[in-house]
Amino acid sequence: MDEIKNLESLGLVLPSPFYIVGAVLFGIIGYIAFRRGRKTTSPVLTWTGVALMFYPYAVSQTWLLWLVGAGLCGFLYVKWE
């Protein structure tokens, strides 16, 4: 337990399970969009997929992760065809 307290004193905290589920979910959706974009030579799908896969590394708050992910998935839904 001392190790966890030491990390928390340095400002490092473990993400919540809800954050981890969101990061994995949006990563999988991003991978699917990336593959579809490469197959159909659609740069919009390809780059949206890349954004979905990598943006969780830049976002630290759970609510923001889900908000941005939902927005990117909505954009992906509109541009899918």
Backbone as XML, in Angstrom:
<?xml version="1.0"?>
<chain id="A" units="angstrom">
  <residue number="1" name="MET">
    <atom name="N" x="0.812" y="-1.194" z="0.000"/>
    <atom name="CA" x="0.000" y="0.000" z="0.000"/>
    <atom name="C" x="0.857" y="1.262" z="0.000"/>
  </residue>
  <residue number="2" name="ASP">
    <atom name="N" x="2.061" y="1.171" z="0.529"/>
    <atom name="CA" x="2.934" y="2.340" z="0.537"/>
    <atom name="C" x="3.281" y="2.797" z="-0.879"/>
  </residue>
  <residue number="3" name="GLU">
    <atom name="N" x="3.426" y="1.827" z="-1.786"/>
    <atom name="CA" x="3.780" y="2.186" z="-3.158"/>
    <atom name="C" x="2.666" y="3.015" z="-3.807"/>
  </residue>
  <residue number="4" name="ILE">
    <atom name="N" x="1.436" y="2.630" z="-3.566"/>
    <atom name="CA" x="0.310" y="3.369" z="-4.142"/>
    <atom name="C" x="0.245" y="4.775" z="-3.558"/>
  </residue>
  <residue number="5" name="LYS">
    <atom name="N" x="0.469" y="4.908" z="-2.253"/>
    <atom name="CA" x="0.459" y="6.234" z="-1.631"/>
    <atom name="C" x="1.609" y="7.089" z="-2.148"/>
  </residue>
  <residue number="6" name="ASN">
    <atom name="N" x="2.765" y="6.467" z="-2.367"/>
    <atom name="CA" x="3.898" y="7.209" z="-2.920"/>
    <atom name="C" x="3.596" y="7.708" z="-4.334"/>
  </residue>
  <residue number="7" name="LEU">
    <atom name="N" x="2.971" y="6.857" z="-5.154"/>
    <atom name="CA" x="2.612" y="7.278" z="-6.504"/>
    <atom name="C" x="1.567" y="8.384" z="-6.475"/>
  </residue>
  <residue number="8" name="GLU">
    <atom name="N" x="0.595" y="8.283" z="-5.565"/>
    <atom name="CA" x="-0.425" y="9.327" z="-5.455"/>
    <atom name="C" x="0.184" y="10.650" z="-5.010"/>
  </residue>
  <residue number="9" name="SER">
    <atom name="N" x="1.193" y="10.605" z="-4.161"/>
    <atom name="CA" x="1.836" y="11.844" z="-3.725"/>
    <atom name="C" x="2.594" y="12.511" z="-4.879"/>
  </residue>
  <residue number="10" name="LEU">
    <atom name="N" x="2.992" y="11.716" z="-5.882"/>
    <atom name="CA" x="3.657" y="12.265" z="-7.060"/>
    <atom name="C" x="2.667" y="12.748" z="-8.110"/>
  </residue>
  <residue number="11" name="GLY">
    <atom name="N" x="1.381" y="12.526" z="-7.853"/>
    <atom name="CA" x="0.363" y="12.958" z="-8.792"/>
    <atom name="C" x="-0.065" y="11.876" z="-9.768"/>
  </residue>
  <residue number="12" name="LEU">
    <atom name="N" x="0.391" y="10.650" z="-9.579"/>
    <atom name="CA" x="0.034" y="9.544" z="-10.462"/>
    <atom name="C" x="-1.074" y="8.724" z="-9.810"/>
  </residue>
  <residue number="13" name="VAL">
    <atom name="N" x="-2.193" y="8.607" z="-10.498"/>
    <atom name="CA" x="-3.302" y="7.809" z="-9.986"/>
    <atom name="C" x="-3.733" y="6.819" z="-11.065"/>
  </residue>
  <residue number="14" name="LEU">
    <atom name="N" x="-4.257" y="5.696" z="-10.630"/>
    <atom name="CA" x="-4.734" y="4.691" z="-11.563"/>
    <atom name="C" x="-6.080" y="5.126" z="-12.143"/>
  </residue>
  <residue number="15" name="PRO">
    <atom name="N" x="-6.320" y="4.822" z="-13.412"/>
    <atom name="CA" x="-7.610" y="5.189" z="-13.995"/>
    <atom name="C" x="-8.724" y="4.305" z="-13.442"/>
  </residue>
  <residue number="16" name="SER">
    <atom name="N" x="-9.944" y="4.818" z="-13.506"/>
    <atom name="CA" x="-11.089" y="4.061" z="-13.021"/>
    <atom name="C" x="-11.420" y="2.949" z="-14.018"/>
  </residue>
  <residue number="17" name="PRO">
    <atom name="N" x="-12.129" y="1.925" z="-13.567"/>
    <atom name="CA" x="-12.532" y="0.858" z="-14.494"/>
    <atom name="C" x="-13.400" y="1.378" z="-15.642"/>
  </residue>
  <residue number="18" name="PHE">
    <atom name="N" x="-14.220" y="2.394" z="-15.384"/>
    <atom name="CA" x="-15.064" y="2.987" z="-16.416"/>
    <atom name="C" x="-14.207" y="3.647" z="-17.500"/>
  </residue>
  <residue number="19" name="TYR">
    <atom name="N" x="-13.095" y="4.248" z="-17.104"/>
    <atom name="CA" x="-12.166" y="4.854" z="-18.050"/>
    <atom name="C" x="-11.508" y="3.775" z="-18.910"/>
  </residue>
  <residue number="20" name="ILE">
    <atom name="N" x="-11.087" y="2.693" z="-18.285"/>
    <atom name="CA" x="-10.415" y="1.619" z="-19.011"/>
    <atom name="C" x="-11.364" y="0.980" z="-20.019"/>
  </residue>
  <residue number="21" name="VAL">
    <atom name="N" x="-12.610" y="0.745" z="-19.612"/>
    <atom name="CA" x="-13.605" y="0.180" z="-20.522"/>
    <atom name="C" x="-13.819" y="1.112" z="-21.714"/>
  </residue>
  <residue number="22" name="GLY">
    <atom name="N" x="-13.921" y="2.403" z="-21.462"/>
    <atom name="CA" x="-14.103" y="3.371" z="-22.544"/>
    <atom name="C" x="-12.915" y="3.394" z="-23.491"/>
  </residue>
  <residue number="23" name="ALA">
    <atom name="N" x="-11.706" y="3.371" z="-22.946"/>
    <atom name="CA" x="-10.508" y="3.401" z="-23.786"/>
    <atom name="C" x="-10.432" y="2.163" z="-24.673"/>
  </residue>
  <residue number="24" name="VAL">
    <atom name="N" x="-10.746" y="1.007" z="-24.115"/>
    <atom name="CA" x="-10.718" y="-0.225" z="-24.908"/>
    <atom name="C" x="-11.823" y="-0.214" z="-25.965"/>
  </residue>
  <residue number="25" name="LEU">
    <atom name="N" x="-13.016" y="0.194" z="-25.571"/>
    <atom name="CA" x="-14.150" y="0.227" z="-26.499"/>
    <atom name="C" x="-13.879" y="1.162" z="-27.673"/>
  </residue>
  <residue number="26" name="PHE">
    <atom name="N" x="-13.435" y="2.376" z="-27.395"/>
    <atom name="CA" x="-13.176" y="3.331" z="-28.464"/>
    <atom name="C" x="-11.959" y="2.924" z="-29.291"/>
  </residue>
  <residue number="27" name="GLY">
    <atom name="N" x="-11.014" y="2.233" z="-28.683"/>
    <atom name="CA" x="-9.881" y="1.708" z="-29.441"/>
    <atom name="C" x="-10.308" y="0.650" z="-30.445"/>
  </residue>
  <residue number="28" name="ILE">
    <atom name="N" x="-11.217" y="-0.239" z="-30.030"/>
    <atom name="CA" x="-11.722" y="-1.272" z="-30.938"/>
    <atom name="C" x="-12.528" y="-0.649" z="-32.069"/>
  </residue>
  <residue number="29" name="ILE">
    <atom name="N" x="-13.387" y="0.293" z="-31.739"/>
    <atom name="CA" x="-14.174" y="0.977" z="-32.773"/>
    <atom name="C" x="-13.251" y="1.725" z="-33.732"/>
  </residue>
  <residue number="30" name="GLY">
    <atom name="N" x="-12.217" y="2.355" z="-33.194"/>
    <atom name="CA" x="-11.251" y="3.058" z="-34.029"/>
    <atom name="C" x="-10.499" y="2.120" z="-34.954"/>
  </residue>
  <residue number="31" name="TYR">
    <atom name="N" x="-10.156" y="0.947" z="-34.455"/>
    <atom name="CA" x="-9.456" y="-0.030" z="-35.288"/>
    <atom name="C" x="-10.348" y="-0.497" z="-36.436"/>
  </residue>
  <residue number="32" name="ILE">
    <atom name="N" x="-11.625" y="-0.732" z="-36.135"/>
    <atom name="CA" x="-12.572" y="-1.140" z="-37.179"/>
    <atom name="C" x="-12.712" y="-0.038" z="-38.233"/>
  </residue>
  <residue number="33" name="ALA">
    <atom name="N" x="-12.818" y="1.205" z="-37.784"/>
    <atom name="CA" x="-12.938" y="2.323" z="-38.729"/>
    <atom name="C" x="-11.661" y="2.478" z="-39.546"/>
  </residue>
  <residue number="34" name="PHE">
    <atom name="N" x="-10.517" y="2.309" z="-38.924"/>
    <atom name="CA" x="-9.242" y="2.408" z="-39.629"/>
    <atom name="C" x="-9.148" y="1.347" z="-40.723"/>
  </residue>
  <residue number="35" name="ARG">
    <atom name="N" x="-9.506" y="0.113" z="-40.392"/>
    <atom name="CA" x="-9.459" y="-0.972" z="-41.373"/>
    <atom name="C" x="-10.431" y="-0.702" z="-42.527"/>
  </residue>
  <residue number="36" name="ARG">
    <atom name="N" x="-11.632" y="-0.237" z="-42.203"/>
    <atom name="CA" x="-12.628" y="0.057" z="-43.244"/>
    <atom name="C" x="-12.148" y="1.214" z="-44.134"/>
  </residue>
  <residue number="37" name="GLY">
    <atom name="N" x="-11.546" y="2.218" z="-43.512"/>
    <atom name="CA" x="-11.034" y="3.346" z="-44.278"/>
    <atom name="C" x="-9.904" y="2.951" z="-45.204"/>
  </residue>
  <residue number="38" name="ARG">
    <atom name="N" x="-9.030" y="2.063" z="-44.755"/>
    <atom name="CA" x="-7.938" y="1.605" z="-45.614"/>
    <atom name="C" x="-8.464" y="0.747" z="-46.754"/>
  </residue>
  <residue number="39" name="LYS">
    <atom name="N" x="-9.477" y="-0.080" z="-46.463"/>
    <atom name="CA" x="-10.033" y="-0.969" z="-47.483"/>
    <atom name="C" x="-10.768" y="-0.184" z="-48.565"/>
  </residue>
  <residue number="40" name="THR">
    <atom name="N" x="-11.503" y="0.863" z="-48.163"/>
    <atom name="CA" x="-12.280" y="1.645" z="-49.121"/>
    <atom name="C" x="-11.550" y="2.894" z="-49.590"/>
  </residue>
  <residue number="41" name="THR">
    <atom name="N" x="-10.315" y="3.071" z="-49.187"/>
    <atom name="CA" x="-9.492" y="4.255" z="-49.484"/>
    <atom name="C" x="-10.224" y="5.544" z="-49.127"/>
  </residue>
  <residue number="42" name="SER">
    <atom name="N" x="-10.814" y="5.554" z="-47.941"/>
    <atom name="CA" x="-11.501" y="6.749" z="-47.438"/>
    <atom name="C" x="-10.648" y="7.392" z="-46.342"/>
  </residue>
  <residue number="43" name="PRO">
    <atom name="N" x="-10.032" y="8.527" z="-46.638"/>
    <atom name="CA" x="-9.178" y="9.148" z="-45.625"/>
    <atom name="C" x="-9.956" y="9.635" z="-44.391"/>
  </residue>
  <residue number="44" name="VAL">
    <atom name="N" x="-11.232" y="9.978" z="-44.562"/>
    <atom name="CA" x="-12.021" y="10.441" z="-43.421"/>
    <atom name="C" x="-12.184" y="9.311" z="-42.407"/>
  </residue>
  <residue number="45" name="LEU">
    <atom name="N" x="-12.531" y="8.126" z="-42.883"/>
    <atom name="CA" x="-12.673" y="6.981" z="-41.981"/>
    <atom name="C" x="-11.331" y="6.586" z="-41.375"/>
  </residue>
  <residue number="46" name="THR">
    <atom name="N" x="-10.293" y="6.609" z="-42.190"/>
    <atom name="CA" x="-8.968" y="6.220" z="-41.705"/>
    <atom name="C" x="-8.506" y="7.129" z="-40.576"/>
  </residue>
  <residue number="47" name="TRP">
    <atom name="N" x="-8.586" y="8.435" z="-40.772"/>
    <atom name="CA" x="-8.081" y="9.364" z="-39.759"/>
    <atom name="C" x="-8.991" y="9.460" z="-38.542"/>
  </residue>
  <residue number="48" name="THR">
    <atom name="N" x="-10.290" y="9.251" z="-38.736"/>
    <atom name="CA" x="-11.181" y="9.204" z="-37.580"/>
    <atom name="C" x="-10.876" y="7.968" z="-36.749"/>
  </residue>
  <residue number="49" name="GLY">
    <atom name="N" x="-10.583" y="6.863" z="-37.406"/>
    <atom name="CA" x="-10.184" y="5.650" z="-36.700"/>
    <atom name="C" x="-8.894" y="5.845" z="-35.923"/>
  </residue>
  <residue number="50" name="VAL">
    <atom name="N" x="-7.939" y="6.514" z="-36.526"/>
    <atom name="CA" x="-6.677" y="6.803" z="-35.826"/>
    <atom name="C" x="-6.935" y="7.688" z="-34.608"/>
  </residue>
  <residue number="51" name="ALA">
    <atom name="N" x="-7.786" y="8.682" z="-34.778"/>
    <atom name="CA" x="-8.117" y="9.570" z="-33.659"/>
    <atom name="C" x="-8.790" y="8.791" z="-32.529"/>
  </residue>
  <residue number="52" name="LEU">
    <atom name="N" x="-9.710" y="7.893" z="-32.874"/>
    <atom name="CA" x="-10.391" y="7.104" z="-31.847"/>
    <atom name="C" x="-9.420" y="6.179" z="-31.117"/>
  </residue>
  <residue number="53" name="MET">
    <atom name="N" x="-8.436" y="5.675" z="-31.823"/>
    <atom name="CA" x="-7.483" y="4.763" z="-31.179"/>
    <atom name="C" x="-6.522" y="5.479" z="-30.243"/>
  </residue>
  <residue number="54" name="PHE">
    <atom name="N" x="-6.144" y="6.716" z="-30.577"/>
    <atom name="CA" x="-5.063" y="7.351" z="-29.828"/>
    <atom name="C" x="-5.467" y="8.488" z="-28.897"/>
  </residue>
  <residue number="55" name="TYR">
    <atom name="N" x="-6.680" y="9.030" z="-29.016"/>
    <atom name="CA" x="-7.026" y="10.151" z="-28.155"/>
    <atom name="C" x="-7.120" y="9.786" z="-26.668"/>
  </residue>
  <residue number="56" name="PRO">
    <atom name="N" x="-7.417" y="8.543" z="-26.284"/>
    <atom name="CA" x="-7.442" y="8.254" z="-24.837"/>
    <atom name="C" x="-6.103" y="8.499" z="-24.134"/>
  </residue>
  <residue number="57" name="TYR">
    <atom name="N" x="-5.013" y="8.496" z="-24.886"/>
    <atom name="CA" x="-3.711" y="8.775" z="-24.286"/>
    <atom name="C" x="-3.564" y="10.252" z="-23.913"/>
  </residue>
  <residue number="58" name="ALA">
    <atom name="N" x="-4.348" y="11.118" z="-24.526"/>
    <atom name="CA" x="-4.249" y="12.558" z="-24.289"/>
    <atom name="C" x="-5.297" y="13.068" z="-23.310"/>
  </residue>
  <residue number="59" name="VAL">
    <atom name="N" x="-6.289" y="12.248" z="-22.989"/>
    <atom name="CA" x="-7.397" y="12.675" z="-22.128"/>
    <atom name="C" x="-7.274" y="11.960" z="-20.790"/>
  </residue>
  <residue number="60" name="SER">
    <atom name="N" x="-7.370" y="12.705" z="-19.701"/>
    <atom name="CA" x="-7.208" y="12.077" z="-18.386"/>
    <atom name="C" x="-8.505" y="11.959" z="-17.595"/>
  </residue>
  <residue number="61" name="GLN">
    <atom name="N" x="-9.527" y="12.700" z="-17.962"/>
    <atom name="CA" x="-10.790" y="12.637" z="-17.224"/>
    <atom name="C" x="-11.756" y="11.682" z="-17.917"/>
  </residue>
  <residue number="62" name="THR">
    <atom name="N" x="-12.459" y="10.899" z="-17.111"/>
    <atom name="CA" x="-13.364" y="9.887" z="-17.648"/>
    <atom name="C" x="-14.508" y="10.518" z="-18.435"/>
  </residue>
  <residue number="63" name="TRP">
    <atom name="N" x="-15.117" y="11.565" z="-17.894"/>
    <atom name="CA" x="-16.259" y="12.182" z="-18.579"/>
    <atom name="C" x="-15.842" y="12.748" z="-19.927"/>
  </residue>
  <residue number="64" name="LEU">
    <atom name="N" x="-14.635" y="13.297" z="-20.013"/>
    <atom name="CA" x="-14.147" y="13.856" z="-21.262"/>
    <atom name="C" x="-13.837" y="12.744" z="-22.268"/>
  </residue>
  <residue number="65" name="LEU">
    <atom name="N" x="-13.317" y="11.634" z="-21.789"/>
    <atom name="CA" x="-13.064" y="10.484" z="-22.652"/>
    <atom name="C" x="-14.349" y="10.028" z="-23.331"/>
  </residue>
  <residue number="66" name="TRP">
    <atom name="N" x="-15.423" y="9.888" z="-22.540"/>
    <atom name="CA" x="-16.692" y="9.421" z="-23.086"/>
    <atom name="C" x="-17.340" y="10.478" z="-23.985"/>
  </residue>
  <residue number="67" name="LEU">
    <atom name="N" x="-17.194" y="11.745" z="-23.653"/>
    <atom name="CA" x="-17.781" y="12.812" z="-24.464"/>
    <atom name="C" x="-17.111" y="12.891" z="-25.843"/>
  </residue>
  <residue number="68" name="VAL">
    <atom name="N" x="-15.801" y="12.912" z="-25.858"/>
    <atom name="CA" x="-15.063" y="12.984" z="-27.126"/>
    <atom name="C" x="-15.283" y="11.706" z="-27.930"/>
  </residue>
  <residue number="69" name="GLY">
    <atom name="N" x="-15.271" y="10.559" z="-27.262"/>
    <atom name="CA" x="-15.491" y="9.290" z="-27.948"/>
    <atom name="C" x="-16.864" y="9.206" z="-28.580"/>
  </residue>
  <residue number="70" name="ALA">
    <atom name="N" x="-17.878" y="9.662" z="-27.864"/>
    <atom name="CA" x="-19.232" y="9.657" z="-28.422"/>
    <atom name="C" x="-19.323" y="10.603" z="-29.621"/>
  </residue>
  <residue number="71" name="GLY">
    <atom name="N" x="-18.676" y="11.760" z="-29.525"/>
    <atom name="CA" x="-18.674" y="12.702" z="-30.648"/>
    <atom name="C" x="-17.982" y="12.132" z="-31.872"/>
  </residue>
  <residue number="72" name="LEU">
    <atom name="N" x="-16.828" y="11.507" z="-31.670"/>
    <atom name="CA" x="-16.118" y="10.906" z="-32.805"/>
    <atom name="C" x="-16.889" y="9.726" z="-33.389"/>
  </residue>
  <residue number="73" name="CYS">
    <atom name="N" x="-17.541" y="8.949" z="-32.544"/>
    <atom name="CA" x="-18.353" y="7.832" z="-33.045"/>
    <atom name="C" x="-19.568" y="8.342" z="-33.814"/>
  </residue>
  <residue number="74" name="GLY">
    <atom name="N" x="-20.167" y="9.434" z="-33.355"/>
    <atom name="CA" x="-21.275" y="10.038" z="-34.090"/>
    <atom name="C" x="-20.826" y="10.526" z="-35.456"/>
  </residue>
  <residue number="75" name="PHE">
    <atom name="N" x="-19.674" y="11.169" z="-35.518"/>
    <atom name="CA" x="-19.119" y="11.616" z="-36.786"/>
    <atom name="C" x="-18.829" y="10.427" z="-37.698"/>
  </residue>
  <residue number="76" name="LEU">
    <atom name="N" x="-18.312" y="9.377" z="-37.111"/>
    <atom name="CA" x="-18.018" y="8.161" z="-37.866"/>
    <atom name="C" x="-19.302" y="7.534" z="-38.417"/>
  </residue>
  <residue number="77" name="TYR">
    <atom name="N" x="-20.349" y="7.553" z="-37.637"/>
    <atom name="CA" x="-21.630" y="7.001" z="-38.067"/>
    <atom name="C" x="-22.179" y="7.764" z="-39.271"/>
  </residue>
  <residue number="78" name="VAL">
    <atom name="N" x="-22.026" y="9.075" z="-39.256"/>
    <atom name="CA" x="-22.512" y="9.896" z="-40.374"/>
    <atom name="C" x="-21.674" y="9.658" z="-41.630"/>
  </residue>
  <residue number="79" name="LYS">
    <atom name="N" x="-20.384" y="9.477" z="-41.484"/>
    <atom name="CA" x="-19.478" y="9.348" z="-42.638"/>
    <atom name="C" x="-19.236" y="7.911" z="-43.082"/>
  </residue>
  <residue number="80" name="TRP">
    <atom name="N" x="-19.860" y="6.934" z="-42.465"/>
    <atom name="CA" x="-19.543" y="5.519" z="-42.726"/>
    <atom name="C" x="-19.769" y="5.136" z="-44.183"/>
  </residue>
  <residue number="81" name="GLU">
    <atom name="N" x="-20.834" y="5.545" z="-44.805"/>
    <atom name="CA" x="-21.135" y="5.131" z="-46.193"/>
    <atom name="C" x="-20.529" y="6.045" z="-47.194"/>
  </residue>
</chain>
